[in-house]
Amino acid sequence: TLCDVVVTTLEMVDYRRSILVLGGKKPNPYERDRLFLSLHRSLQHRPKALTDAGALADSITAKLAGQAKDGALEKSQIARAAQVALTRFDKLAAAHYAALH
């Protein structure tokens, strides 16, 4: 039988395999979802917090990928990039994020 179903896929770079985060006891793989959760906590006062956090996490991750030297980022680079993005996007969320990081 014929089926009129349309299937789409979303392809993304797996940064866990290409970027390490330095600054802890040992290097850890970069996790976009970890950044997303952190941003979401700071954006909870917004009606579209999930969408906003996702878009910001993608934007910040893309910027950080270009800053990774030899496949590594400092933890502080991630926090700084998130802080700058939140300050431009929502000052209340930026203040919340700064208090936690």
Secondary structure, DSSP 8 states (H G I E B T S, - for coil): --------------GGGT-EEESSSS-EE--HHHHHHHHHHHHTTSTTHHHHHHHHHHHHHHHHHHH-BTTEEEHHHHHHHHHHHHHHH-HHHHHHHHHH-
